[in-house]
Amino acid sequence: MQITAAMVKELREKTGAGMMDCKKALNEANGDMEKAAEILREKGIASAAKKAGRIAAEGVVESYIHGGGRIGVLVEVNCETDFVAKTDEFKKFVRDIAMHIAATNPKFLKREDVPQEEIEKEREILKQQALNEGKPEHIVDKMVQGRLEKYYKEVCLLEQPFVKDPDKTIEVLVKEKIAQIGENINIRRYVRYELGEGLEKKEDNFVEEVMSQARV
């Protein structure tokens, strides 16, 4: 199939990849736009892994306030150069991360941050649940490990499905952005505040509000 300049342009606009990379991917995919985009994504994630060790000391601290001040997030996301940090593309990416944190309230950045005592406590709870369900003891440990993986996806930011695109995790989103801009990116730290948190108050589903807005 002949690869036209219009096809290359369309793929470039869709993925943000370079013209030559788009042309190569389209040739490899025999003109299939979706397949070509997937090829670029896979190659991009692979190349992003090579950049992961590079120092990222620039970046921005972004804020996101929802619901007239009911939920607030501050997040620091680093990149390698001040030039990239000042681009609208990078700022939008960081804002998306802040909005996601507002919606999902992750307790930890990555699974390595979860205290061992909390993991053991969760493991015991999951084990007891499995036993209460009448599961044979010889398969309980495997079930617990599987449910523990699900727990990490719930509480660790990098492992959560992105609220705007649940088919990819935050970690994959970061790797795709690294591949797109050609610099290492690191979500360094964040803090999330919710009005009245820890106080007795009427239950309002602020999180669902944020998530519905994030999907718009």
Disulfide bonds with the S-S distance in Angstrom:
none
